[in-house]
Amino acid sequence: MEKKLNNAIDELILVIKNNNDYKECLKLKEKLGSNEEINKLITNIKKYQKEYVRTNDKDILEELNKNINELEEIPLYNIYMKHLEKVNEMIDIVKEELTKYFDNLVNKETTN
């Protein structure tokens, strides 16, 4: 049974990896990584998030939101996020189905 389960999981992983959205995410992530403007904005966002959590300063929140808005205006980033959202939805569906499967399996065993 363990071998069948591992094979099924491997098959699910292959389905996700062969999905066009997943492939696009990988390509776009590489492009994002080499884009200085995007990297600078992401670095600033992380910095401002940490500062805001520590200080709760309105000026820092304003800078954080400004950087987030700038990032969201970049088409490459938006395209990446749309593909990433679809991949994450696919992964969530798989997780939900696996959870249901194992819950049913466990419930079946406890009622017998």
Secondary structure as the mmCIF struct_conf table of DSSP 4:
data_model
#
loop_
_struct_conf.conf_type_id
_struct_conf.id
_struct_conf.beg_label_comp_id
_struct_conf.beg_label_asym_id
_struct_conf.beg_label_seq_id
_struct_conf.end_label_comp_id
_struct_conf.end_label_asym_id
_struct_conf.end_label_seq_id
HELX_RH_AL_P HELX_RH_AL_P1 GLU A 2 LYS A 17
TURN_TY1_P TURN_TY1_P1 ASN A 18 ASN A 18
BEND BEND1 ASN A 19 ASN A 19
HELX_RH_AL_P HELX_RH_AL_P2 ASN A 20 GLY A 33
TURN_TY1_P TURN_TY1_P2 SER A 34 SER A 34
HELX_RH_AL_P HELX_RH_AL_P3 GLU A 36 THR A 55
HELX_RH_AL_P HELX_RH_AL_P4 LYS A 58 GLU A 72
TURN_TY1_P TURN_TY1_P3 GLU A 73 GLU A 73
HELX_RH_AL_P HELX_RH_AL_P5 PRO A 75 THR A 111
#
